Amino acid sequence: MKAVFLDRDGVINNNEGRYYITKPGDLLLNEGIIDALKAFLNGHFQLIIISNQSGISKNLYSKEDCDKVHERLINILSGHGIPIKEIYYCPHHPEIENCLCRKPESLLFEKAIARFNIDTDQSWMIGDSERDIIAAEKAGLKSIFVKSNEDIRRYIERIIKKD
């Protein structure tokens, strides 16, 4: 199975002017994301989200708050016929606690790869921070570094190679 892994904040949803998305009502999808995700699905890629959510560790919001944002995201995307295979997130902050799941570490990628039998040679990560790219490369994935809140439709052909 092949997959496109995506960072959440800045890649799927717009985080301009705010670092943390803490409420479902704050969720605003980036321009072009629906079309891009549909294209990846049409290319037979599974979609997996990997996100750092350190605001949980900092007590800025709770795991329940994060889960509610994810529930809204899944509902919006499923309303467009876009299933998300899984959302993995790290709730830790490096100044508060050490962990192996926070990007740039690759544990969350490795869990998904093992769980869903992902072929890393055919799979990609799209991220808007250096730590996204480092984690993906540690996990053996190809990666695309994008600007925060960029329309990612321009990368569809690069990922979906027409043989």
N, C-alpha and C positions, 0 to 999 in steps of 0.2 A: 504494500500500500504506500502511496506517496501522499505527502501533506505539505500544506503551506501553514507555517507557524506565523502568528502575528502578535506583535505587541498590542496592548489595548489602547492606552492613553497616548494620543498623538498619531497613531496609525489608523485605528478603527474609529475612535471618537475624538472629537475636537477638545483639546485641553488648553486652548489659548487663554491666557490671563489667569489660569488656575492650575496649580500643580496636582491637586487631588480632586477626583470626581467622587463625591461622598454621598450623593443622593440620586435616586433614579431620575428625578426631574432635571438634573444637571447634564444628563447624557445627550449629546448632540453628535450625530454621525458626521464624519468627514465627507466632503464632496467626492463622489465617485466610488465610495466604498462598496455600495450595493452592487454596482456593475462589476467591479473587480472581483468580489467574492463569488458572484454568479459565474464569472468566467473561469475562475479556479475550479469551481465545482464541475462545470462543463468539461474541464480538462482532466476530470477524474482525480482531483486532489481533495483530501480531507482537510478540514479547517480546524486548527487548534490555536487557542489563545494562551500566551504565556506572559504574565504581568507581575511586576513588582508592585506591591501595595503596602509600602512601609508606613503609611499613615495609621495603619492598624496598630503597629508596635508603638507608635508615638501617641496613641490614644486620641487621635484626631477623628477617627470613626471606628466602628466595630466591624468584626467579621460579618455580622448580620447585615450591616449597611452595605458592605462590599457585595455580599450575596444578592442583595436586592437590586443593586446596579447591574450585576450580571444577569439576574432574572429578567430585568427589563431589556437588556441588550439581546438576550436570546429570544425574547418575545418579538422584538422589533425585527430581528433578522429572520426568524421563522415565518413571520408574516410576509416576508419577501421570498419564501421558499428556500431559505439558506440555513441549513443545519450546522451547528457548531459541534464538532465531535467532543470537545472538552475544553474547559477553562481551568488552567492551573495558575495559581498565584502564590507569591511569597509574601507573608504578612510581616516579615522581620525588617529591622533597620540596623545597619552595621554598627552604629554608635550605641545601640542598646543591647543587641545580642548577635552572636555569630550563628551562621547557618550555612548550609550547602545549597539551599534552593534559590537564593537571591541572585539574579543575573548580576554580574557576569559568570557566575557558576552555572553549570549545565544540568543540575540534577532534575529539574522539572522537565527539561527536554528529554533526558534519558528515561524518565518514567513514562512519558508519552510514547517514545520510540519503542520501548519494550512492551508496553500495554497494547499498543495498536499495530505492532509489527511493521513499523514505518521503515521504508527503504530510504536511508539517508542520502544515497547517491542521487535520488530523484526528488528530494524534498528541499524546501526553502524556508528561510526566516525573513520576515520584513520587519525592520525595527527602526526607531528614530533616535537611538542612543548607541554609543560605542559599546556599552555593556550588553545590549541585545545582540550585537554582531559577534562579540567575543564569545558569549555563551553558545550561540549557534555554531560557530566554528569549532568550539570544544566538542560539541555533540556530533560533528561531522556533516553539518548542513551547509548548503550554499546560502548566501545571505545578500540582502539588498538593504543598504542604508538609505533612509529617506529623511527629508526634512519633516519636522513635526507638523502635523495637520495637512500634509501634502496629499493631493489627489494621486492615488497609486495606480490609476488605470494605465499610466504610461509604462508600467513594468509588466503588464499582463503577457505580452508576447515574449519577453525575456524568460519568463517562468514556464509558459506553455509553449514549448518548442514544437513547431509543426514538423513532424518527421516525413 
